[in-house]
Amino acid sequence: MRIGELAARTGVSVRSLRYYEEQGLLTSLRSPRGQRRYVASQVERILLIQRLFSAGLSSRTIVDLLPCVESPGEDTSDAAAERMRQERDRLDRHIEDLIRTRGELDDLIAANRAHRPELARV
Protein backbone atom coordinates (compact mmCIF):
# COMPACT_ATOMS: atom_id res chain seq x y z
CA MET A 1 0.00 0.00 0.00
CA ARG A 2 1.11 3.58 -0.57
CA ILE A 3 1.84 6.10 2.15
CA GLY A 4 -1.50 7.89 1.77
CA GLU A 5 -3.44 4.68 2.27
CA LEU A 6 -1.34 3.77 5.32
CA ALA A 7 -2.01 7.23 6.73
CA ALA A 8 -5.75 6.83 6.16
CA ARG A 9 -5.84 3.35 7.71
CA THR A 10 -3.93 4.39 10.83
CA GLY A 11 -5.09 7.97 11.32
CA VAL A 12 -1.47 9.12 11.27
CA SER A 13 -0.37 11.94 8.97
CA VAL A 14 1.84 11.31 5.97
CA ARG A 15 4.34 13.69 7.52
CA SER A 16 4.45 11.58 10.70
CA LEU A 17 4.95 8.41 8.69
CA ARG A 18 7.91 9.99 6.93
CA TYR A 19 9.28 11.04 10.32
CA TYR A 20 8.88 7.49 11.63
CA GLU A 21 10.88 6.25 8.68
CA GLU A 22 13.61 8.85 9.26
CA GLN A 23 13.84 7.76 12.90
CA GLY A 24 14.11 4.06 12.04
CA LEU A 25 10.69 3.19 13.46
CA LEU A 26 9.23 2.17 10.12
CA THR A 27 10.58 0.81 6.85
CA SER A 28 9.18 0.86 3.37
CA LEU A 29 9.95 -0.66 0.05
CA ARG A 30 10.45 1.64 -2.90
CA SER A 31 8.70 1.29 -6.22
CA PRO A 32 10.74 1.73 -9.42
CA ARG A 33 9.56 5.35 -9.38
CA GLY A 34 10.75 5.83 -5.78
CA GLN A 35 7.32 5.78 -4.13
CA ARG A 36 7.10 4.31 -0.67
CA ARG A 37 5.24 1.00 -0.41
CA TYR A 38 4.18 -0.61 2.84
CA VAL A 39 2.98 -4.07 3.75
CA ALA A 40 -0.31 -4.56 5.59
CA SER A 41 1.48 -5.56 8.82
CA GLN A 42 2.79 -1.99 9.07
CA VAL A 43 -0.68 -0.90 10.20
CA GLU A 44 -0.26 -2.79 13.48
CA ARG A 45 3.27 -1.45 13.87
CA ILE A 46 2.03 2.14 13.45
CA LEU A 47 -0.69 1.58 16.04
CA LEU A 48 1.93 0.23 18.46
CA ILE A 49 4.22 3.18 17.78
CA GLN A 50 1.33 5.55 18.46
CA ARG A 51 0.60 3.78 21.73
CA LEU A 52 4.26 4.06 22.77
CA PHE A 53 4.29 7.77 21.91
CA SER A 54 1.10 8.19 23.94
CA ALA A 55 2.91 6.63 26.89
CA GLY A 56 5.40 9.49 26.71
CA LEU A 57 8.24 7.59 25.07
CA SER A 58 10.62 9.27 22.65
CA SER A 59 11.36 7.92 19.19
CA ARG A 60 14.84 6.94 20.41
CA THR A 61 13.34 4.88 23.23
CA ILE A 62 10.83 3.30 20.88
CA VAL A 63 13.68 2.22 18.59
CA ASP A 64 15.21 0.49 21.62
CA LEU A 65 11.94 -1.36 22.29
CA LEU A 66 11.22 -2.56 18.75
CA PRO A 67 13.56 -5.58 18.84
CA CYS A 68 11.10 -7.12 21.31
CA VAL A 69 8.40 -6.83 18.65
CA GLU A 70 10.57 -7.89 15.73
CA SER A 71 12.28 -10.84 17.45
CA PRO A 72 10.22 -11.83 20.48
CA GLY A 73 12.13 -13.77 23.09
CA GLU A 74 13.15 -13.72 26.72
CA ASP A 75 16.22 -11.55 26.11
CA THR A 76 14.41 -8.92 24.05
CA SER A 77 11.42 -9.00 26.40
CA ASP A 78 13.65 -8.50 29.43
CA ALA A 79 15.53 -5.67 27.70
CA ALA A 80 12.27 -3.98 26.72
CA ALA A 81 10.87 -4.30 30.25
CA GLU A 82 14.04 -2.80 31.72
CA ARG A 83 13.98 0.07 29.22
CA MET A 84 10.33 0.80 30.05
CA ARG A 85 11.13 0.74 33.79
CA GLN A 86 13.91 3.26 33.17
CA GLU A 87 11.47 5.49 31.32
CA ARG A 88 8.92 5.16 34.11
CA ASP A 89 11.58 6.15 36.65
CA ARG A 90 12.48 9.15 34.47
CA LEU A 91 8.79 10.15 34.35
CA ASP A 92 8.49 9.75 38.13
CA ARG A 93 11.42 12.13 38.62
CA HIS A 94 9.87 14.58 36.18
CA ILE A 95 6.51 14.40 37.97
CA GLU A 96 8.24 15.06 41.31
CA ASP A 97 9.97 18.10 39.78
CA LEU A 98 6.64 19.36 38.43
CA ILE A 99 4.95 18.92 41.80
CA ARG A 100 7.79 20.81 43.49
CA THR A 101 7.56 23.58 40.88
CA ARG A 102 3.79 23.79 41.33
CA GLY A 103 4.31 24.14 45.08
CA GLU A 104 6.72 27.02 44.53
CA LEU A 105 4.20 28.69 42.23
CA ASP A 106 1.47 28.18 44.85
CA ASP A 107 3.75 29.94 47.39
CA LEU A 108 4.21 32.87 45.00
CA ILE A 109 0.45 33.09 44.42
CA ALA A 110 -0.12 33.10 48.19
CA ALA A 111 2.50 35.86 48.63
CA ASN A 112 0.78 37.87 45.92
CA ARG A 113 -2.56 37.52 47.68
CA ALA A 114 -1.02 38.49 51.00
CA HIS A 115 0.21 41.78 49.51
CA ARG A 116 -3.07 42.68 47.79
CA PRO A 117 -4.48 44.52 50.84
CA GLU A 118 -1.42 46.80 50.84
CA LEU A 119 -2.15 47.80 47.25
CA ALA A 120 -5.63 48.93 48.21
CA ARG A 121 -4.12 51.44 50.69
CA VAL A 122 -1.91 53.05 48.06
N, C-alpha and C positions, 0 to 999 in steps of 0.2 A: 504494500500500500504506500501511497505517497504521503508526504509530510502533512498536507492539508487534511487528508482523511484521518491520519493518526491524531492530529489536533482535535478534529471534530469528535472522534470516538472517545477521547480521554478528557476533553474539556480543558486542555492545556494549549496555550498559544503556540503558534509556529515559532515565534521568537524564543520562547522557553525551551522548546524542543531543540532548537539549534544550540542554545546555551548548554543544555544537558549533554549534547554531543561534544561540544568544546571542552566540557569538564570531565569527559570520560564516563559519564553515567549511562550513555546510550550510544549504540552504534547503528550505522545504516550501511546498506549496500548502495552502490552508485550505478545508475543506468548508464548506457553508452553516452548519453547526453549530459551526464553529471548530476542528474536528479537523484535526490535521496529516496531510497526504497526501504521500507520496514516490513518485518514479518509480523504476523498477527500476535505472537507472544509478547511483542513490545508493549502492547496495551497494558498487560498486567504489570510489566516492569515500570511503566510510567505511573500507574496507580500506586505502586509501592514507593516509588521515588517521591510522589506527592505526599504520601503518608509520612515518610521520613522527614520531609521538609516541614510538614505540619507539626511534627514533634520537636521542631527547633534545631534540627541537625543541619550542618553546613554541607555544601556539595563535597568538600574534602572528606568529611566524616562519612558521608554516604558512600563515596568511592571505597573507603576502608571496609564498609559493611557488605558490599556487593559480592565478594567472594563466597560468603555464606549462602547467597542465593544461587550463584552460578555453579558452585561445587559444594553442595551440602555435605556436611560431615561433622564429626565431633570437634576436630581442630578448628574449622572455620566457624562453627557455631559458638565454641568457647571464645574465640577471638572477637566475634561480633558482640557477644554478651558483655565481654570485658570493655569493649569500646563504648557500648551504650551505657554501661555503668559509669565510665569516665565522663561521658557527656552529661549524665544525670548529676554527678557530683559537681561538674562545672556550672550547671543550671542552678543547683542548690546554693552555691557560693554567690552566684549572680542575684538570686532572689534575696539572700541575706543582705547583700549590698543595697539592693533596692529598698528593702524594708528599713535599713538604717538611714538611707537617704530620705525616705518618706518621713521618718521620725524627726530628722533635722529640719525638714520643711515644715512639719507640724509645729515645731518649736518656734520657728521664725514667724509663722502665722499667728501663734499665740502672743509673741512679743509685739507684733503689729497691732493686734487687738488691744493689748494692754496699754499701748501708747495712744490709742484713738481718743480717749477722754481728754488728754492734754491738748490735742489739736482743736478740740471744741472751744478751749479757753483762749486760744490765740486769736 
